[in-house]
């Protein structure tokens, strides 16, 4: 995969900072406005790509508290006429719900919003230009907001995955999520939820690599396809190195989902020549590791590993996407000569990526790499599992 961008100049990592630096972070009035909440949403997205992405977690928390202060997590009174400002607040609320799930999974931290704590209607699938027409979308015109609604639905499933499978023992006991058969049953339920979601995706957003959608719908379809396959991986990834009946099928499911993520990300970036966003970079990283683990499992089972195995190419694609993302996303910047632990995201994932073999096609290099990380008997994959 060849990407056409060539970023130059010493300030390539500071793009946009002169604008972000002018923002008043603290409020000057008690009641938050829609513009202030939108500002925090934008700061979350922007700071996620800075040298200190952990501050985006703080902006996320501020935005959520302001939404709760206004009661935007609760349903509006029946009979109240829906106006433009109501819909803006509704979009802001759901944007923070999605960001909450995304960042909790990425950072391994508890969510701020739980599904039982809000009862807000989903956003209207009506494009902005039709707001003055009674919030009615023309019947033959697919809405760009359909992606937003679909994305929040799959992220709610991700939130369920994080609480039920990666939550603390105490929370599981309190919620009644325990028992000898509870885990396999829960995994099956979550698998079913993802399958049902996939079947409910609007026609114009369904990913077809042979005949993909066009324009904005192409971006939305690709991102959605990557996201729900990433959720599949999140459901099964903690079982792939455990001595349970879930191990073999979980590895197979994870490998299939990882291939889908990398094929889609590759096709998307080839066509669009755009910078991969953090919500794409993390699934790409995890998918690459999944395929490496799958090949190692094949090798350690005594089975022949064909050098023409397409998974080698996909792992190389994952590494190329990650390498490309270094050009503008500071948390991904891994140049050892320029790496500064005080300014770049100090994370276990970073050290894993920096130490990865450069000869992707040599499975023996990956075998040594894995053994050197934690030893052959250690559940290495748990290092980047979600911790709650």
C-alpha positions as CSV (number, residue, x, y, z in Angstrom):
1,X,0.0,0.0,0.0
2,X,1.4,3.4,-1.0
3,X,0.1,6.5,0.6
4,X,0.5,9.8,-1.2
5,X,1.0,12.1,1.7
6,X,4.4,13.7,2.3
7,X,4.4,15.7,5.5
8,X,7.2,18.2,5.9
9,X,8.3,20.8,8.4
10,X,9.1,20.8,12.0
11,X,5.6,21.8,13.1
12,X,3.8,18.9,11.4
13,X,2.6,17.7,14.9
14,X,1.4,21.2,15.8
15,X,-1.2,21.6,13.1
16,X,-4.3,23.3,14.5
17,X,-2.7,24.3,17.8
18,X,-2.8,28.0,17.1
19,X,-6.6,27.7,17.0
20,X,-7.0,25.3,19.9
21,X,-4.7,27.5,22.0
22,X,-7.2,30.4,21.7
23,X,-10.1,28.5,23.3
24,X,-11.2,29.4,26.8
25,X,-11.3,26.0,28.5
26,X,-13.0,27.1,31.7
27,X,-16.5,28.5,31.6
28,X,-17.3,32.0,32.5
29,X,-21.0,31.4,33.3
30,X,-22.7,28.8,35.4
31,X,-25.1,27.3,32.9
32,X,-23.3,25.6,30.1
33,X,-24.2,26.5,26.5
34,X,-24.5,24.2,23.5
35,X,-21.4,25.9,22.1
36,X,-19.3,25.1,25.2
37,X,-20.3,21.5,25.2
38,X,-19.5,21.2,21.4
39,X,-16.2,22.9,22.2
40,X,-15.3,20.1,24.7
41,X,-16.3,17.5,22.1
42,X,-14.0,19.0,19.5
43,X,-11.2,19.3,22.1
44,X,-11.5,15.6,22.9
45,X,-11.1,14.7,19.2
46,X,-8.2,17.2,18.7
47,X,-6.2,16.4,21.9
48,X,-6.5,12.6,21.2
49,X,-3.8,13.2,18.5
50,X,-1.5,15.4,20.7
51,X,1.6,14.4,22.6
52,X,-0.5,14.2,25.7
53,X,-3.7,12.4,24.6
54,X,-4.6,11.6,28.1
55,X,-5.9,15.1,28.5
56,X,-8.7,14.2,26.2
57,X,-10.1,12.0,29.0
58,X,-10.4,15.2,31.1
59,X,-12.3,17.1,28.4
60,X,-14.5,14.1,28.0
61,X,-15.4,14.2,31.6
62,X,-16.1,17.9,31.6
63,X,-18.5,17.6,28.7
64,X,-20.3,14.7,30.3
65,X,-20.8,16.6,33.6
66,X,-22.1,19.6,31.8
67,X,-24.6,17.5,29.9
68,X,-25.7,15.9,33.2
69,X,-26.0,19.4,34.8
70,X,-28.5,20.3,32.1
71,X,-30.4,17.0,32.4
72,X,-29.6,16.1,28.8
73,X,-29.3,12.5,29.8
74,X,-33.1,12.3,30.5
75,X,-36.0,12.1,28.2
76,X,-37.8,15.4,27.4
77,X,-41.4,15.9,28.6
78,X,-44.1,14.4,26.4
79,X,-45.9,16.8,24.2
80,X,-43.0,19.3,24.1
81,X,-42.3,20.6,20.6
82,X,-39.0,19.5,19.3
83,X,-36.9,22.4,18.2
84,X,-33.5,22.9,16.6
85,X,-31.7,23.5,19.9
86,X,-33.1,20.3,21.3
87,X,-31.7,18.3,18.4
88,X,-28.3,19.9,18.8
89,X,-28.2,18.9,22.5
90,X,-29.3,15.5,21.5
91,X,-26.5,15.1,19.1
92,X,-24.0,16.4,21.6
93,X,-25.2,13.9,24.2
94,X,-24.8,10.9,21.9
95,X,-21.5,12.2,20.6
96,X,-20.2,12.0,24.2
97,X,-21.7,8.6,24.7
98,X,-19.8,7.3,21.7
99,X,-16.6,9.0,22.7
100,X,-17.0,7.6,26.2
101,X,-17.2,4.0,24.9
102,X,-14.3,4.6,22.4
103,X,-11.9,6.1,24.9
104,X,-12.8,3.7,27.7
105,X,-11.9,0.8,25.4
106,X,-8.8,2.5,24.2
107,X,-7.5,3.5,27.6
108,X,-8.9,0.6,29.6
109,X,-10.9,2.9,32.0
110,X,-14.4,2.7,33.3
111,X,-17.2,4.4,31.4
112,X,-18.9,7.5,32.8
113,X,-22.3,6.8,31.2
114,X,-24.0,3.5,31.7
115,X,-27.0,2.5,29.6
116,X,-29.4,2.3,32.6
117,X,-28.5,5.9,33.5
118,X,-30.0,7.6,30.5
119,X,-33.2,7.3,28.5
120,X,-32.7,9.7,25.6
121,X,-34.2,9.2,22.2
122,X,-31.6,8.6,19.4
123,X,-30.9,11.5,17.0
124,X,-33.2,12.1,14.2
125,X,-32.0,10.7,10.9
126,X,-32.6,14.0,9.2
127,X,-29.8,16.0,7.5
128,X,-29.4,19.7,8.5
129,X,-30.8,21.1,5.4
130,X,-34.2,19.5,6.1
131,X,-34.6,20.8,9.7
132,X,-36.8,23.7,8.5
133,X,-39.1,21.2,6.7
134,X,-40.6,19.7,9.8
135,X,-37.5,17.5,10.5
136,X,-38.5,15.3,7.6
137,X,-36.0,13.6,5.4
138,X,-37.1,13.1,1.7
139,X,-38.0,9.4,1.2
140,X,-35.5,8.8,-1.6
141,X,-32.6,10.6,0.0
142,X,-30.5,8.5,2.5
143,X,-29.5,10.6,5.5
144,X,-25.9,11.1,6.5
145,X,-27.1,10.9,10.1
146,X,-28.0,7.2,9.6
147,X,-24.3,6.5,10.2
148,X,-24.3,8.5,13.5
149,X,-27.3,6.4,14.8
150,X,-25.7,3.1,13.6
151,X,-22.4,4.1,15.2
152,X,-23.9,4.9,18.6
153,X,-25.8,1.5,18.5
154,X,-22.6,-0.5,17.9
155,X,-20.8,1.6,20.6
156,X,-23.6,0.8,23.1
157,X,-22.8,-2.9,22.4
158,X,-19.1,-2.1,23.0
159,X,-20.1,-0.6,26.3
160,X,-22.0,-3.8,27.2
161,X,-19.0,-5.9,26.3
162,X,-16.7,-3.8,28.5
163,X,-19.0,-4.0,31.5
164,X,-20.0,-7.6,31.3
165,X,-16.7,-9.2,30.1
166,X,-14.0,-6.8,31.4
167,X,-15.7,-5.4,34.5
168,X,-14.4,-5.9,38.0
169,X,-15.4,-9.0,39.9
170,X,-17.4,-6.9,42.4
171,X,-19.4,-5.2,39.7
172,X,-20.2,-8.6,38.0
173,X,-21.4,-10.0,41.3
174,X,-23.6,-6.9,42.0
175,X,-25.2,-7.1,38.6
176,X,-25.7,-10.9,38.8
177,X,-23.2,-11.6,36.1
178,X,-21.6,-14.7,37.5
179,X,-22.1,-18.5,37.7
180,X,-20.6,-21.5,35.9
181,X,-22.4,-21.0,32.6
182,X,-22.6,-17.3,32.7
183,X,-19.6,-16.5,30.6
184,X,-20.3,-18.7,27.5
185,X,-23.9,-17.6,27.6
186,X,-22.9,-13.9,27.7
187,X,-20.4,-14.3,24.9
188,X,-23.2,-15.9,22.8
189,X,-25.6,-13.1,23.6
190,X,-23.1,-10.4,22.6
191,X,-22.2,-12.3,19.4
192,X,-25.9,-12.3,18.6
193,X,-26.2,-8.6,19.3
194,X,-23.4,-7.9,16.9
195,X,-24.9,-10.2,14.2
196,X,-28.3,-8.5,14.6
197,X,-26.6,-5.1,14.3
198,X,-24.8,-6.1,11.1
199,X,-28.1,-7.2,9.6
200,X,-29.8,-3.9,10.5
201,X,-27.2,-1.6,8.9
202,X,-29.0,0.6,6.3
203,X,-28.4,-0.5,2.7
204,X,-26.4,2.6,1.7
205,X,-24.0,2.0,4.6
206,X,-23.3,-1.7,4.0
207,X,-19.7,-2.5,3.1
208,X,-19.1,-4.2,-0.2
209,X,-15.5,-4.2,-1.2
210,X,-16.4,-5.0,-4.8
211,X,-18.9,-2.1,-5.1
212,X,-18.4,0.2,-2.1
213,X,-20.6,3.3,-1.5
214,X,-19.5,6.7,-2.8
215,X,-18.5,10.0,-1.2
216,X,-19.4,10.5,2.5
217,X,-21.2,7.1,2.6
218,X,-17.9,5.4,1.6
219,X,-16.1,6.9,4.7
220,X,-19.1,6.1,6.9
221,X,-19.5,2.5,5.6
222,X,-15.7,1.7,6.0
223,X,-15.6,3.2,9.5
224,X,-18.7,1.3,10.6
225,X,-17.4,-2.0,9.2
226,X,-14.1,-1.5,11.0
227,X,-15.9,-0.7,14.3
228,X,-18.3,-3.6,14.5
229,X,-15.5,-6.1,13.6
230,X,-13.4,-4.5,16.3
231,X,-16.3,-5.1,18.7
232,X,-16.2,-8.8,17.7
233,X,-12.6,-8.9,18.6
234,X,-13.3,-7.2,21.9
235,X,-15.8,-10.0,22.7
236,X,-13.4,-12.8,22.1
237,X,-9.9,-11.6,22.5
238,X,-9.5,-12.4,26.2
239,X,-10.2,-16.1,25.6
240,X,-7.8,-16.8,22.8
241,X,-4.9,-17.8,25.2
242,X,-7.0,-19.3,27.9
243,X,-7.4,-23.0,28.5
244,X,-11.2,-23.0,28.0
245,X,-13.6,-24.3,25.4
246,X,-13.9,-20.8,24.0
247,X,-10.2,-20.6,23.0
248,X,-10.2,-22.2,19.6
249,X,-13.5,-20.7,18.3
250,X,-12.5,-17.3,19.8
251,X,-9.2,-17.2,18.0
252,X,-10.9,-18.1,14.7
253,X,-13.5,-15.4,15.2
254,X,-10.9,-12.8,16.1
255,X,-8.7,-13.7,13.1
256,X,-11.7,-13.4,10.7
257,X,-12.7,-10.0,12.2
258,X,-9.0,-8.8,12.1
259,X,-8.8,-9.7,8.4
260,X,-12.0,-7.7,7.8
261,X,-10.6,-4.7,9.7
262,X,-7.3,-4.6,7.8
263,X,-8.9,-5.3,4.4
264,X,-11.3,-2.4,5.0
265,X,-8.8,0.0,6.4
266,X,-6.4,-0.7,3.5
267,X,-9.1,-0.2,0.9
268,X,-10.3,3.0,2.6
269,X,-6.9,4.5,2.9
270,X,-5.9,3.6,-0.6
271,X,-8.8,5.3,-2.1
272,X,-9.1,8.3,0.2
273,X,-5.4,8.9,1.0
274,X,-6.4,10.3,4.4
275,X,-4.8,10.2,7.8
276,X,-6.2,7.3,9.8
277,X,-8.1,8.5,12.9
278,X,-7.5,7.1,16.4
279,X,-10.7,5.1,16.2
280,X,-9.2,3.3,13.2
281,X,-5.6,3.1,14.3
282,X,-6.4,1.1,17.5
283,X,-8.4,-1.6,15.6
284,X,-5.7,-1.8,13.1
285,X,-3.0,-2.3,15.8
286,X,-5.1,-5.0,17.6
287,X,-5.9,-6.7,14.3
288,X,-2.3,-7.0,13.4
289,X,-1.5,-8.6,16.7
290,X,-4.4,-11.0,16.4
291,X,-3.1,-12.3,13.1
292,X,0.4,-12.7,14.5
293,X,-1.0,-14.7,17.4
294,X,-3.1,-16.8,15.0
295,X,0.0,-17.6,12.9
296,X,2.0,-18.5,16.1
297,X,-0.8,-20.7,17.2
298,X,-0.6,-22.5,13.9
299,X,3.1,-22.9,14.1
300,X,3.1,-24.1,17.7
301,X,0.4,-26.7,16.9
302,X,2.9,-28.3,14.6
303,X,1.1,-27.3,11.4
304,X,2.9,-26.0,8.3
305,X,2.7,-22.3,7.8
306,X,2.7,-21.4,4.1
307,X,5.0,-18.5,3.3
308,X,2.4,-17.3,0.9
309,X,-0.1,-17.0,3.7
310,X,-2.1,-13.8,3.1
311,X,-2.0,-13.0,6.8
312,X,1.7,-12.0,6.4
313,X,0.6,-9.4,3.9
314,X,-2.1,-8.1,6.2
315,X,0.3,-7.8,9.1
316,X,2.6,-5.8,6.8
317,X,-0.4,-3.7,5.9
318,X,-1.2,-3.0,9.5
319,X,2.4,-2.0,10.2
320,X,2.4,0.3,7.2
321,X,-0.8,2.0,8.3
322,X,0.6,2.5,11.8
323,X,3.8,3.8,10.3
324,X,1.9,6.3,8.2
325,X,-0.1,7.4,11.2
326,X,3.2,8.5,12.9
327,X,3.4,11.4,10.4
328,X,0.7,13.3,12.3
329,X,-0.5,11.4,15.3
330,X,2.0,12.0,18.1
331,X,0.9,9.0,20.2
332,X,2.0,6.8,17.3
333,X,5.4,8.5,16.8
334,X,8.0,5.8,17.5
335,X,11.3,7.2,16.1
336,X,13.7,6.0,18.8
337,X,16.0,9.0,18.2
338,X,13.2,11.4,18.9
339,X,11.2,9.5,21.4
340,X,10.7,11.3,24.6
341,X,8.9,9.5,27.4
342,X,8.0,12.8,29.0
343,X,6.0,14.1,26.0
344,X,4.9,11.0,24.0
345,X,2.1,8.8,25.3
346,X,3.8,6.4,27.9
347,X,1.9,3.2,27.1
348,X,2.5,-0.5,27.0
349,X,1.2,-0.5,23.4
350,X,3.9,1.9,22.4
351,X,6.7,-0.3,23.6
352,X,5.2,-3.3,21.9
353,X,5.0,-1.5,18.6
354,X,8.5,-0.1,18.8
355,X,10.0,-3.6,19.5
356,X,8.0,-5.4,16.8
357,X,10.0,-7.3,14.1
358,X,10.6,-5.4,10.9
359,X,10.8,-8.6,8.9
360,X,7.1,-9.3,9.0
361,X,7.1,-12.5,6.9
362,X,9.6,-14.3,9.2
363,X,7.3,-16.1,11.7
364,X,10.4,-17.1,13.8
365,X,11.1,-13.5,14.5
366,X,7.6,-13.1,15.9
367,X,8.1,-16.2,17.9
368,X,11.2,-14.9,19.6
369,X,9.6,-11.5,20.0
370,X,6.6,-13.0,21.9
371,X,8.8,-15.2,24.1
372,X,11.0,-12.2,25.0
373,X,8.1,-10.1,25.9
374,X,6.6,-12.2,28.7
375,X,7.7,-15.8,28.3
376,X,5.8,-18.5,26.4
377,X,3.5,-19.4,29.3
378,X,2.3,-15.8,30.0
379,X,-1.0,-14.5,28.6
380,X,0.8,-11.7,26.7
381,X,-2.4,-10.6,25.0
382,X,-3.9,-9.5,28.4
383,X,-1.4,-6.6,28.3
384,X,-3.7,-4.6,26.1
385,X,-7.1,-6.1,27.1
386,X,-9.6,-3.7,28.5
387,X,-9.2,-3.3,32.2
388,X,-12.2,-2.1,34.2
